[in-house]
Amino acid sequence: MQVTLKIHRFNPEKDQKPYWAEYQVEAEPGDRVLDLLNHVKWYLDPTLTYRRSCAHGVCGSDAMLINGRNRLACKVLIKDLGNKITVEPIRGLKVEKDLLVDMDPFFDAYKAVLPFFINDDPVPAGERLQSVEDRERFDQGTKCILCAACTTSCPIFWVNGRYLGPAAIVQAHRFIFDSRDKGTDQRLKVLNQNTGVWRCRTAYNCTEACPREIPVTQLIEEVKRAVLYQQV
C-alpha cells in the first residue's frame, strides 16, 4: 500500500519554526510506523532525527504522537492507521530536533520520587520474602517502561512542567505498596507537595496512552488515598 507520511519537523539550527514534511512510502499492512520512519531516514532523508532502540516495545524510547495519539512507533501497525499518517513529537517537553525531545525534566521527576528500594533493617540471611498477595499489590507499576507516553498525554503537564506527572507517580506506587520497603513516608511527602498527586485532574489520558495497559489513573488514585491516610 502507498502511505502518505507527514512528519512534524524542526531543526533549531536552521529553522525559524516547525513545519510539516510529507513523504510517499510503500508499506505492507503489517509494517510498523517505525519501519516507515527508518525507510525515510535510510533512503529518503538522512537528516530526520528520532529515538529508537529495541524496536520491540520494551525500551520505550520511540514514544511519539501518531495520528493525534501518544504511541510507540515500534508497536503501531500501518493497517490500524490507514494510508495517511501524521507523526509529531510528544508534547510538554522541549523539542531538540524533529521527533527528539529533551527527556531530562521527565527523568528529574522520576528521580524525585525515590524510585529505588529503601530498607535499612539488618540484611537477612536469605531473601526478603513476601506473600503472593503482597507482590500482586504493586504488580501493575512494575510494567512501566518510562516511555513518557502517559506523562506527555497529560493536559496538566502541558501547562505545568513542574508537575511530577503520571509516570513518576506510577513509579512511586511500585515502592509505596511494596511490603518490604521502608521509604513510604519520604515518598508521600514528595507526592503531597503542590507538584505532586493533587495536580491530577483524572482526565484518563494517561491510562489511554499507556502502551503497557497499566491502569495509570487507578494507581494515581491509590497514591492519593495513601497520602490522605498518612495525614489522618
ZATORKE-680336 format. One line per 3 residues: their letters; for each residue x, y, z of N, C-alpha, C. Coordinates in pm, whole numbers, plus 50000, padded with zeros to 5 digits. Layout:
N
a	X:Y:Z:X:Y:Z:X:Y:Z | ...
***
This chain:
232
mqv	50083:49881:50000:50000:50000:50000:50087:50125:50000 | 50035:50230:49937:50106:50359:49933:50061:50443:50053 | 50158:50487:50133:50126:50562:50254:50182:50704:50243
tlk	50099:50801:50279:50145:50939:50288:50183:50964:50434 | 50310:50984:50457:50362:51003:50591:50400:51150:50611 | 50328:51217:50702:50357:51357:50733:50428:51364:50867
ihr	50545:51425:50867:50627:51432:50989:50648:51578:51028 | 50621:51605:51155:50642:51740:51208:50791:51759:51235 | 50853:51850:51161:50998:51862:51167:51041:52000:51216
fnp	51159:52000:51279:51215:52126:51328:51361:52107:51360 | 51445:52189:51298:51587:52190:51328:51622:52329:51379 | 51645:52345:51510:51668:52479:51568:51790:52549:51511
ekd	51878:52474:51447:51998:52536:51392:51971:52612:51262 | 51857:52578:51197:51831:52647:51070:51685:52686:51048 | 51593:52627:51124:51451:52656:51103:51401:52761:51203
qkp	51327:52858:51154:51268:52958:51242:51147:52904:51315 | 51078:52810:51256:50962:52747:51319:50943:52607:51262 | 50867:52523:51331:50843:52386:51282:50763:52387:51152
ywa	50773:52277:51079:50699:52264:50953:50666:52116:50930 | 50577:52092:50838:50539:51954:50804:50614:51911:50678 | 50677:51794:50684:50740:51734:50567:50659:51611:50529
eyq	50635:51594:50401:50549:51485:50355:50630:51389:50268 | 50612:51259:50294:50684:51155:50221:50586:51049:50172 | 50610:50998:50053:50532:50887:50000:50614:50759:50018
vea	50556:50664:50089:50631:50542:50125:50548:50419:50092 | 50610:50321:50029:50546:50191:50006:50555:50110:50135 | 50444:50050:50175:50442:49976:50301:50351:49855:50293
epg	50380:49758:50375:50292:49643:50393:50200:49670:50511 | 50079:49614:50510:49988:49637:50623:50047:49599:50758 | 50135:49499:50760:50196:49454:50885:50317:49533:50927
drv	50359:49630:50845:50471:49715:50885:50428:49805:51001 | 50528:49855:51072:50503:49946:51183:50546:50087:51144 | 50499:50184:51221:50537:50323:51193:50688:50338:51198
ldl	50753:50267:51288:50899:50275:51297:50964:50229:51167 | 50907:50129:51102:50960:50084:50974:50956:50195:50870 | 50847:50272:50871:50836:50382:50776:50935:50493:50807
lnh	50952:50524:50935:51050:50626:50973:51191:50583:50934 | 51220:50456:50957:51352:50404:50919:51373:50415:50768 | 51269:50386:50691:51280:50394:50545:51309:50538:50502
vkw	51239:50633:50564:51263:50774:50530:51407:50812:50562 | 51453:50775:50681:51588:50815:50724:51696:50746:50641 | 51677:50618:50611:51781:50541:50543:51786:50563:50392
yld	51670:50598:50333:51665:50603:50186:51620:50738:50129 | 51547:50819:50207:51492:50941:50152:51552:51068:50212 | 51569:51071:50342:51618:51193:50407:51695:51159:50535
ptl	51827:51147:50525:51907:51107:50642:51911:51211:50754 | 51858:51330:50730:51860:51433:50835:51747:51413:50937 | 51653:51326:50909:51542:51302:51002:51597:51248:51134
tyr	51549:51303:51246:51600:51265:51378:51487:51215:51467 | 51510:51100:51530:51414:51041:51625:51487:50940:51710 | 51425:50900:51821:51484:50798:51907:51424:50663:51876
rsc	51506:50561:51884:51459:50423:51877:51571:50334:51922 | 51535:50218:51974:51638:50126:52021:51598:49982:51996 | 51523:49923:52089:51497:49779:52080:51401:49743:51967
ahg	51309:49834:51933:51209:49811:51828:51111:49700:51862 | 51098:49668:51990:51006:49562:52033:50917:49604:52149 | 50900:49733:52171:50810:49781:52274:50858:49759:52415
vcg	50987:49745:52434:51043:49719:52567:51120:49840:52620 | 51198:49906:52536:51282:50016:52585:51203:50145:52604 | 51095:50163:52528:51013:50283:52544:51071:50409:52485
sda	51172:50397:52402:51241:50518:52355:51170:50588:52238 | 51080:50519:52168:51022:50578:52046:50877:50621:52064 | 50843:50676:52181:50709:50732:52202:50693:50857:52116
mli	50584:50864:52041:50557:50976:51952:50406:51000:51947 | 50370:51116:51895:50229:51147:51872:50195:51101:51731 | 50122:50992:51722:50092:50930:51592:49942:50939:51566
ngr	49907:51008:51459:49765:51035:51428:49692:51091:51550 | 49761:51180:51623:49699:51251:51733:49699:51179:51866 | 49762:51062:51873:49764:50986:51999:49907:50945:52033
nrl	49941:50948:52162:50071:50901:52206:50080:50750:52191 | 50181:50704:52119:50200:50561:52098:50349:50533:52080 | 50384:50405:52083:50520:50364:52049:50523:50333:51900
ack	50616:50396:51828:50624:50378:51684:50652:50234:51646 | 50717:50159:51736:50754:50021:51705:50639:49923:51727 | 50527:49970:51782:50416:49879:51811:50293:49904:51722
vli	50283:50022:51664:50163:50056:51587:50175:50006:51444 | 50077:49925:51402:50077:49868:51267:50010:49963:51168 | 50062:49964:51046:50009:50051:50942:49863:50018:50913
kdl	49828:49890:50916:49690:49850:50886:49589:49910:50984 | 49635:49950:51103:49545:50009:51202:49537:50160:51190 | 49616:50218:51098:49620:50363:51082:49567:50410:50948
gnk	49576:50326:50846:49535:50368:50713:49651:50422:50632 | 49621:50486:50520:49727:50530:50430:49766:50677:50447 | 49713:50741:50550:49756:50878:50582:49796:50882:50729
itv	49923:50908:50753:49977:50900:50889:50052:51028:50922 | 50022:51085:51040:50096:51202:51087:50176:51163:51211 | 50297:51213:51219:50385:51184:51331:50442:51315:51386
epi	50427:51334:51517:50476:51454:51584:50552:51415:51711 | 50635:51505:51764:50700:51475:51893:50599:51478:52006 | 50625:51402:52112:50538:51406:52229:50539:51546:52288
rgl	50426:51584:52351:50406:51722:52394:50455:51746:52536 | 50482:51872:52566:50516:51913:52701:50665:51911:52732 | 50746:51859:52640:50892:51857:52657:50956:51932:52540
kve	51065:51998:52566:51131:52079:52463:51177:51992:52346 | 51144:52037:52226:51188:51966:52105:51332:52004:52075 | 51419:51903:52075:51560:51926:52042:51580:51929:51890
kdl	51514:51834:51822:51517:51830:51676:51415:51728:51627 | 51333:51767:51534:51232:51678:51475:51149:51608:51582 | 51165:51476:51594:51086:51397:51690:51160:51372:51820
lvd	51276:51431:51833:51361:51413:51952:51331:51523:52054 | 51293:51483:52175:51264:51580:52281:51362:51565:52396 | 51373:51671:52476:51460:51671:52594:51389:51595:52706
mdp	51441:51479:52742:51377:51395:52844:51425:51426:52985 | 51515:51521:53003:51570:51550:53136:51462:51585:53239 | 51366:51675:53208:51263:51705:53307:51182:51582:53348
ffd	51156:51495:53252:51082:51372:53280:51159:51284:53379 | 51287:51266:53355:51366:51181:53443:51399:51249:53576 | 51401:51382:53577:51416:51452:53705:51297:51423:53796
ayk	51177:51421:53738:51057:51388:53815:51062:51244:53863 | 51109:51156:53778:51126:51014:53813:51219:50999:53933 | 51332:51068:53930:51429:51058:54039:51376:51120:54169
avl	51287:51219:54156:51236:51289:54274:51152:51200:54365 | 51092:51094:54311:51006:51008:54393:51083:50892:54457 | 51215:50897:54450:51300:50794:54511:51264:50654:54458
pff	51286:50630:54329:51243:50504:54267:51342:50389:54290 | 51368:50361:54416:51461:50253:54450:51422:50195:54585 | 51467:50077:54612:51431:50006:54733:51499:50069:54854
ind	51420:50101:54958:51472:50160:55081:51439:50069:55198 | 51542:50018:55263:51521:49934:55381:51654:49923:55455 | 51661:49987:55571:51784:49988:55650:51785:49880:55759
dpv	51685:49793:55755:51685:49683:55852:51805:49592:55828 | 51849:49519:55931:51961:49426:55911:51933:49331:55795 | 52034:49307:55715:52018:49221:55598:51991:49077:55643
pag	51882:49015:55596:51852:48878:55638:51948:48777:55577 | 51947:48659:55632:52036:48554:55582:51998:48513:55441 | 51868:48516:55411:51820:48481:55278:51755:48599:55209
erl	51653:48572:55129:51583:48678:55058:51483:48748:55150 | 51443:48870:55110:51335:48940:55180:51204:48890:55118 | 51144:48791:55181:51028:48724:55124:50901:48803:55147
qsv	50803:48783:55060:50670:48840:55077:50569:48744:55015 | 50444:48760:55053:50340:48670:55003:50305:48702:54858 | 50238:48609:54794:50193:48632:54656:50100:48753:54652
edr	50014:48765:54752:49920:48877:54757:49993:49010:54771 | 50097:49013:54856:50175:49136:54872:50245:49174:54741 | 50294:49074:54670:50360:49101:54541:50261:49153:54438
erf	50142:49098:54436:50041:49141:54339:49995:49285:54365 | 50011:49332:54488:49963:49465:54525:50027:49574:54441 | 50150:49557:54400:50218:49662:54323:50261:49614:54184
dqg	50204:49503:54140:50248:49442:54015:50232:49533:53894 | 50119:49605:53886:50094:49687:53768:50203:49792:53746 | 50250:49852:53855:50351:49956:53842:50485:49907:53791
tkc	50513:49779:53809:50642:49725:53764:50650:49714:53612 | 50536:49730:53543:50533:49715:53397:50575:49842:53324 | 50590:49951:53397:50624:50080:53335:50761:50074:53269
ilc	50770:50124:53145:50898:50124:53072:50952:50267:53055 | 50893:50364:53126:50942:50502:53125:50949:50560:52983 | 50845:50534:52905:50841:50587:52769:50793:50731:52765
aac	50729:50776:52873:50674:50912:52886:50545:50934:52808 | 50489:50828:52751:50363:50843:52676:50251:50893:52766 | 50247:50843:52889:50139:50886:52980:50159:51030:53026
tts	50277:51063:53070:50304:51197:53122:50282:51304:53015 | 50327:51278:52892:50315:51379:52786:50179:51377:52719 | 50087:51293:52767:49948:51300:52721:49862:51376:52821
cpi	49923:51417:52933:49850:51481:53043:49838:51632:53020 | 49715:51686:53012:49700:51831:52989:49755:51916:53102 | 49760:51863:53224:49819:51938:53335:49969:51953:53314
fwv	50033:51847:53266:50177:51852:53240:50209:51949:53126 | 50121:51958:53029:50145:52050:52918:50157:52194:52966 | 50076:52230:53065:50074:52371:53109:50157:52394:53235
ngr	50197:52286:53302:50277:52300:53424:50384:52191:53424 | 50498:52222:53367:50605:52124:53355:50665:52082:53488 | 50627:52150:53598:50679:52112:53729:50601:51995:53789
ylg	50483:51968:53735:50404:51855:53781:50484:51727:53761 | 50493:51644:53865:50572:51521:53856:50524:51431:53743 | 50393:51427:53724:50338:51352:53612:50305:51208:53644
paa	50220:51146:53560:50173:51009:53584:50283:50905:53597 | 50384:50910:53511:50488:50805:53514:50563:50805:53647 | 50598:50923:53697:50670:50931:53824:50583:50878:53938
ivq	50453:50909:53933:50364:50863:54040:50347:50711:54034 | 50341:50657:53914:50334:50511:53898:50460:50445:53955 | 50574:50505:53931:50699:50450:53984:50700:50458:54137
ahr	50645:50567:54192:50636:50578:54337:50542:50471:54393 | 50430:50449:54325:50333:50347:54366:50399:50212:54379 | 50488:50180:54287:50554:50050:54288:50627:50023:54418
fif	50684:50128:54480:50758:50111:54605:50674:50139:54728 | 50579:50233:54717:50492:50265:54831:50417:50142:54880 | 50374:50059:54787:50293:49943:54823:50372:49812:54826
dsr	50504:49823:54826:50590:49705:54843:50608:49682:54993 | 50561:49570:55043:50564:49542:55187:50704:49536:55244 | 50805:49524:55160:50943:49513:55208:51012:49649:55218
dkg	50952:49751:55158:51016:49882:55151:50979:49968:55272 | 51072:50052:55314:51052:50137:55432:51056:50287:55399 | 51048:50321:55272:51060:50462:55235:50929:50530:55202
tdq	50818:50470:55243:50686:50523:55206:50666:50667:55253 | 50699:50697:55378:50677:50832:55431:50753:50937:55350 | 50876:50905:55312:50956:51000:55234:50891:51028:55099
rlk	50844:50923:55035:50783:50941:54903:50651:51016:54912 | 50571:50985:55013:50442:51051:55026:50458:51200:55053 | 50564:51239:55121:50590:51382:55143:50618:51452:55010
vln	50693:51386:54924:50720:51441:54791:50591:51453:54711 | 50509:51350:54717:50387:51345:54638:50277:51436:54692 | 50290:51479:54817:50190:51566:54878:50220:51714:54854
qnt	50326:51745:54783:50359:51883:54751:50270:51932:54637 | 50276:52062:54610:50186:52117:54506:50223:52076:54365 | 50335:52004:54349:50371:51949:54218:50339:51801:54210
gvw	50276:51746:54314:50252:51602:54322:50115:51557:54278 | 50061:51457:54349:49939:51389:54302:49816:51480:54294 | 49813:51587:54372:49693:51671:54372:49680:51755:54246
rcr	49782:51756:54162:49770:51822:54032:49687:51740:53934 | 49675:51611:53959:49600:51522:53871:49452:51560:53870 | 49392:51568:53750:49251:51601:53737:49171:51483:53682
tay	49229:51364:53685:49161:51240:53647:49102:51250:53506 | 49183:51291:53411:49138:51301:53271:49142:51167:53198 | 49215:51071:53252:49230:50936:53195:49313:50933:53066
nct	49367:51048:53022:49454:51046:52905:49571:50951:52925 | 49625:50951:53046:49744:50870:53075:49714:50722:53061 | 49600:50679:53110:49563:50538:53101:49546:50496:52955
eac	49482:50581:52876:49460:50550:52735:49590:50548:52656 | 49688:50627:52699:49813:50638:52625:49913:50527:52657 | 49897:50461:52771:49998:50365:52816:50008:50244:52723
pre	50124:50220:52662:50140:50105:52573:50147:49971:52646 | 50162:49977:52778:50168:49854:52858:50034:49824:52928 | 49935:49904:52897:49799:49886:52951:49796:49889:53104
ipv	49879:49976:53161:49878:49997:53306:49759:50087:53340 | 49680:50055:53441:49569:50143:53482:49623:50264:53557 | 49688:50353:53486:49763:50463:53547:49676:50549:53638
tql	49558:50586:53592:49470:50672:53672:49433:50603:53803 | 49408:50474:53797:49374:50399:53919:49490:50402:54018 | 49612:50383:53969:49728:50384:54059:49748:50521:54121
iee	49723:50627:54043:49735:50762:54099:49633:50783:54210 | 49512:50734:54189:49408:50746:54293:49448:50670:54419 | 49511:50556:54403:49556:50479:54519:49664:50554:54596
vkr	49751:50623:54524:49854:50704:54590:49790:50822:54662 | 49689:50883:54601:49618:50992:54668:49561:50945:54802 | 49499:50827:54801:49440:50774:54924:49548:50745:55027
avl	49666:50700:54982:49777:50674:55073:49825:50803:55139 | 49828:50912:55062:49867:51042:55115:49766:51087:55221 | 49638:51072:55192:49534:51110:55288:49541:51027:55414
yqq	49565:50898:55398:49575:50808:55514:49691:50846:55604 | 49802:50891:55541:49920:50932:55618:49888:51054:55704 | 49797:51140:55655:49766:51263:55727:49667:51243:55842
v	49595:51130:55841:49496:51104:55946:49563:51078:56080
***
